[in-house]
Amino acid sequence: MRLRPLALALVALATMGQAAPSPQPPPQVLFGPLFEAVQAARLYPDSKTFADATPREAPDAVMAAWRAEQPQGTAALRAFVNRHFVVPAEPGARPSLREHIAALWPQLTRPALTPPPGSSALAMPQPYVVPGGRFREIYYWDSYFTMLGLKADGQDALIAGMLDDFDSLVARYGFVPNGTRTYYLGRSQPPFLALMADLDPRHDAATAARHLAALRAEHAFWMKGAAAARKNGASARVVRMPDGSLLNRYWDDAPGPRDESWREDVATARASGRPAEQVYKDLRAGAESGWDYSSRWLGDPARLETIRTTQIVPVDLNSLLWAQEKAIARRCAEAGDQACAADFAAQADARARAIQRWLWLPAQGRFADWDRETRQASPRVSAATLYPLFVGLARPDQAQAVARLVRAQLLAPGGLRTTPLRTGQQWDDPNGWAPLQWIAHEGLLRYGEGDLAAIIARAWLGTVQAAYDSTGKMLEKYDVEAHAPGGGGEYPLQDGFGWTNGVTRVFLERYGDQR
């Protein structure tokens, strides 16, 4: 009787052994030549790292991909492994880019804010994400690219809250300020609110009505002065073109040097030999553009004091306003307001005709800014030429021409150049910026230029990874010529960084780790 429990235990163990599946062969057998290539290349300092990796697909599928691709060289081999395996972090190693970005969202999130008396901050009813570094408040166009990454990481509640914040800003001020500070209430930034609203996880009628009201108010802000522009040629943000059509420019309603760059603006005005108030207006308008600063706005690319932003009709701004008008027309139709839908569809059609007539250069195969003083297209080539592709305004033949120009002049080893000119301004070569990588990628994909879009995305991921490996940081901008941290501009390089995190996170989702 005393042996019975032992006998039962032995029977149970035997039964379990019969039911258990046979172990798979070890990685060296499963992955044969792939395993040997990874270990021989010393892809990981510890040989155990790859031996412990988990394949993302069945081993047969991994090996079929290996035979089809036959990656050559360390970089290609590493990219293959990262696409097909989950590789464990090595002891003491930094987290992966995905892990680092996910860990940054809580660090960059701020709670709802009621500013204390005397503060320059604006109230925010819901939590929000800041870019990082010196940018301690929410910024307008940054937030669209940040939201892309939040979406990829399942942060829908935070996206909804940020959209409530933006709708609240429009309700209070009639537009979305550059950032949530009192000193930004004279200007906005590139109008991405219509595209942000499409990221909202909520689809109820009340939310849709709030977004539509905000978009219509924002459009009125950008078109304020249209009647005066028809008479005088330009008023506030509206410009009358030579044929009488209306397009837009960047502007700032406030006078004087910028609060946040007072010393720098005073010095620039003094060096200009021009009326200080005009220089301040052009500097402020350049800040509204988000490209602060670039040879796009300069008479002499080597001298900031020749800035003349208010004389330029920018292709990016007008592309975004066309997309806004199309979005309002669609949302009005969905709400059953056919008169509104027809009105904004007509405005979008008129803007598209003006863009095609004045901002397209068929001989050069590019979309361009237009100069009010010279009354012709600007000679400055820039990544802004991709905005009509991004919003779907370009014709297929125009998109093909722009793709050729990108390959010839804007494609750098580490991503998309901002411009081909090296001026010392931060929105010129050698710097590349996350939002422009996304604009280019999505615009090229829209028109069937998937190979070029993938080249830009993978090159950008390689640059971000290289800088992360050397600094442990996500940065505001990068040197896309040298796969290194960027430079230039009026302040030190910032880390954090909202829009870099967002765009990089989505590219990682689509293309995998490029290490």
N, C-alpha and C positions, 0 to 999 in steps of 0.2 A: 504494500500500500504506500510505503514511503517513496518508492520509485515512480509512482504514477505521475506526480507533477513534473518530474524530470523527463519522463517519456513523452508526456503531452507537449512540453516545451520543445523537445527535439522534433516531434512531428510538425509543430507549428513552424519552426525554423525551416524545415525541409519544404513545407508547403509554400512559404514565402519565397524561398529560393527558386522553386519551380515557376512562381508567378512573375518574378522580377524579370524585366527585359534584359537582354544581353547588353553590356556596355558598348558604346561606340568605339571604334578604333581611336587611338590617340591622334592629336593634330598632325603629327609628322606623317602619319599614314593617310588620314583624311584629306589633307591638303598638299601632300607630296611636293611638287616643284614650287608651288606658291610658298609653302612653309620654308623650304630651303632658301628661296630667294630673299625672303624677309629676314631670316636669321643671318644669312651671309652678308646682307647689306648693312647689318648692325642698325636696323631701323629703330630699335629700342636698346638702351644700354643694358637692360636686364633681359636675358633670353627668355625668362619665365613670362614676361609680359605678353608676348604674342601667343605663347602656349596656353595662356589663360583667357585669350580673347573669345568672344561669343559671336558666331556668324549671324548676320542679320537675315540670311535666307538659308535654305537647305544647302548642305555642303556640295551636292551635285550642281546646284545652280551657281554657287560661288565659283566652282572650278570651270563651269561652262563659260562664265564671264571672263575668267582668267585666260582661258585659251583663246577667246575671241579678241580680247584687248591686248594681251601680251605687253603690259606696261614696261617701258624701258626707262631706266634711271631712277634715282632715289625718290625724286619728287613725285613722279608718276606712280611708283610703287606705293608710296605713302598714301597718295590720294585714293588709290584702289583699295587699300586696306581700310581706310576710314569710311569708304562708301559701303563696304561689305561686312565690316566687323565692328562690334562694340569692344573697344580696347580698354582695359582697366587702367586707371590712373596709376602712375608709378609713385612709390613713396617719395614724398617731398616735392612732387611735381605740381605745377600750377593746374587749376581746374581747366577743363576744355573751354573753348570760346562759348559754347552753348551754356555750360554751367556757370561761367562767369557772368554772362549777360543775365541769366535768370536770377543770379544773386544780386545784381545791380538794381533791378526794378524796385525792391523795397528800400534800397538806399537813396534812390532818386525820387521816391514818392513823398509828397508832403500832405499833411492833413488839411481839411477845410480851414480857411483863414478869415478871421475878423481882425483887421489891422488895428494896432493901438494908436491913439492920437499922435499926430506928428509923423507917422510912418509914411514912406512913399509907396508902400505896397497897396494893391487893390484887393478888395474882399473876394474870396473864392468860396462858393457854397459847398463844393465837393472836393475830395482828395484829387491830386493831380501829380503829374510827373514833370520834373524840371530837367533841363539838359545836363547840368552839373557844372562844377568849377565856379567861376564868377557868375554864372547864370543861375541865380537862386530862385527865380520865378518862372512861371510857365511862359513859353514863347510860342507865337502863333504858328508859323510854318514848320518849325521844328516838330511840333506835336503830331502832325500827320505821319511823318516818317517814324516817330516813336511809336505811334499807335499800330503801325504795321507789325512791329516786333511784339507789342503787347498782345495783339491778335494771335500771333503764332504761338505765344506762350500761354494762351487761354485766359488772359486777363480781361475778360469782357466787362466785368463790373467797373474796372478802372477806366476803360474806354468810355463807357456810358457816363460815368461821373465827369470825365473831362469834357465830354460834349455838352453836358448840362452847364458846366462852367463857361464854355464858349457862348452858348445861347444866353446865359445870364449876362455876360459882358456886352453882347450885342443889344440886349434889352435895356441895359443901363446907359451905354455910351453910343449906340447906333452903329457900332463896328467892332471888330476884334482888334485891340491894340497890339502893337509890336510885341509887348510883354506886359505883365501885370504890375506896372509901376505908374505912378502919376505922371512921371516925365515921359512916358510913352504915349500919352493920350492925344498927341498931335499926328500920329501916324499909325499905319497898320503894317502888314507884311504881305507877301504873295498870298492871294486868297485861295486857300485850300479847304475852306470850311465845307464846301459842297462835297468834296471827296472824302473828308472826314466823316460827314454824316452818313455816307454809304457804309461805313465800318460799324455803325451802331448795331449792337446785337438785338436791340428792341425794335419791334415792328408794329407797335400799337398806334392808333390814330392820333392820340394826344401828343406823343413824341414826334410823329411825322409833322403835325401842325406846328409845333414849336420850331422844328428845324426849318420848315418852309418860311415861317415868319422871320427867322434870323437871316436866312439867305436873301430874302427880298429886301430886308433892311440893309444888309451888307452891300447889295447891288446898288441901292440908292446912295449909299455913302460913296462908292467909287464913281458914280455918275453925277454926283452933285457938281454943278457948274456947267452942265451940258448946254444950257441955253446961252450962257455967257460965252462959252467956247465957240458956239456957232457964229457969234458976232466978232469976237476978239481973237480967235485963233487958238486960245488955250485958257482954261480956267481951272484952278485946283488940279484934279487928276484927269481932266478930260482935254483932249486935243482934237482940233479940226484938221483933217487931212486936206490936201490940195483939191480933192474932188468934192469936198463937203462932208464926207463920211467922218464918223467919230471913233477915235481909238483912245487909249488911256496911257498915262505915264505915272511914274512914282512921284510922290509929293510929301510934304509935311505941313500941317496947318500952323505949327508953332514957330515962333521966331527965335533967333539967337543961337548960340552954340548949344550942343546937346549937354544935358546935365551929366550924363554918364561919361562924356568924353570932352568936358569943357576945356581943359588945358590944351588938348590936342587940336580941337577945332579952332581955338583962338590963334594958335601958332600957324595953322594952315591958312587961315584968312589973312594973317599978317604977311605971309610969304607970297600971297597970290597977286598983289597989286590990283585987286578988284574990290568992289564994294563988299564989305564984310557980310552984310545981310544976304547977298546973293550967294556967297560961298557957303554960308551956314545953311541956306535953303537947299543947295545942291548936296551938301554933306548929309543933311537930314533925309532927303529923298533917296540918297544912296543907301542909307540905313533901312528905309522902308523896303527897298528892293531885296534885302537879305544878302546882297552881294556887296558887302561893305569891307573892302572896296575893290574895284576891278578896273582894268583898262577899258571895259565897256563904257565907263562913265567919264573917262579922262580925255581932254584934248591932246595932251602930251602923255603917252603911257608911262613915262618915267617920273611924272610930277603930279602928286595928289592935288596940289593947289590949282591945277587946271580942271578940276572936277566940274562937270556940267550935266549932271543927271537929269535935271528938269528939261533939258533940250532933247532928250532921247525918248522915243516911243518904243518900249521894249516888247520883243516877241513873246517872252515868257509870260508877262503880265496879261497881255491880250489873249493868249491861248487859254490861260486859266479863267479869264472872265467869259470867254466863249463857253468853256465847260460849265461855268456857273450858270450862265443863261440857259444852256441846254438842260441842266439839272432842275432849275426852277420851272421851266416849261414842263418837264416830265412830272415833277411833283404836283404842279397845279392840275395837270390832267388827271393824275391819280386821285386828287382831292375833289374832282368834279368841277373845277373852275376853268372852263374852256376859254373864256376871254383872257384870263391871265396866261394860260398855256399858249394861246395864239400870239399874244403880245411878246412874250419872251422868246418864242421860237423865231419870230420876225427879227428881234434884236440880235439873236445869235446868227441868223442868216446874214444880216447886214454886216456884223463884225467879221464873219468869215470872208465875205467878199472884200472887205477892206484889208484884211490880213493878206489875202492872196494877191491883191493888187500892189500893196505897198511894202510888204515884209518878205516877199518871196523873190529871190534872185535866180532866175532860171539859168543864166550863163555861168553862175558859180555853184549852182546846185545846193543852195542853202537858204534857210530862213534867217533873216537879219533884223536887227534893230533899225529904226529910221531916225535920221538926224533932222530936227526941225530947222536948224540954221543953214545947213548945206542943202536941205531939201532933197536928200537922197539917202540911200541905205548906208548904214555904218560899215566901214571896212573891217571892223573887229569881228573875227571869227570866235565863237564861243559855244559852250555846251548848251546854251539857251536855244540853239537851233533845233534841238530835239523835242522841245515842248509841243509843237504842233503834232508830232507823232504820238507823244504821250497822251494827249487828250483826244486823238482821233480826227484831227482837223486836216491833216495832210492827205494829198492824193497818193496812190501807190507809187507813181513815177517820182514824186517828190521824196517819198520815204526812201526809195532806192538811191536817189542822188545824195540825200543826207547820209545814208549809210556809207556811201563811198567817201564822202568828206570826212566822216568819223574815222574810218580806217586810215585815211591819208594824213590827217592833221590832229585828231583829238585822242586817238588810241595810244596810251602809254603802256610801258611794261607792267605797271601796277594798277591799271584801271583807266578811267576816263579823265583826260585833262579838262580843266575848267576853261582855259584858253591856251593857245600856243605861245603866248607872250610871257616872258619872264621879266616881271617889273618890280618885284618886291612886295606888291600888293597880295593879300592872302587869297583873293579870288582870281588868281592868274597862275600860270605854270610856275613851279612844278606841283602845285597843290591839287589834290582831288578831294571831293566832298561827297559824303554818303548820299545826300538827296539827289545829286546829279547822276550818280551811278544808277539809282533807282529810276529816275526819269528816262535815262537812256535805255536801260534794260527793258522797261515796260513798253516804251515807244517802239523799239526795234522788234520786240516780240509781237506787238500788235500788227505789224506789217510784214511778218514772215521772215524777219532777219534774226532767226533764233541762234544761229551760229555766232554772230557778232555779239548778241546779247549775252550769251554764255561766256564768251571770251572776256567781256568786261566784268561780269559777275565773279568769275573765277580769279581773274587778276586782282580784283578788289579784295576778295577773301584772302588771297596770298599776302597782300600788303598789310591788311589788318592783323593777320596771324603773325607775320614777321615782327610788327611793332609790338604786339601783345607779348610775344616771346621775349623781346628785349626789354620791355618796360613794365609788363604786367598790367597795362592800362588800355582802356578804350578811349580813343582820342577824337577831338573835334574835327580834325582834318589830317591828311596824310600827303607825303611826298610820293606821288605815283611814278616818278622817274626812278627813285632809289629804294622803293618799298620801305619807307622810313617815316617817322613822325614829320608832320608838316611844319610850316613856319610862316613868318611874315605877319603883316597886320599891326594893329595898334595895341595889342595886349598879348601876354604870353600864351603859349599853347595850352588849351584846356582839356581836362580829362573828365570822364563821366560815362559815356556821353550819349545823350538821348537818341539823336537820329542815327548815329553810327551803330548803336546797339540794335535799333529797329531794323535798319536795312540789312545789316550783317546777319541778324537772326533769320530773316526770311531767305536770304541767299543760302545760308547753311541748310535750311529746310529743303531747298530746291537742288542744291549742288553738293551738299555734304562738306565735311571738313577737307580742306585742300592741303593739309600738311603732308 
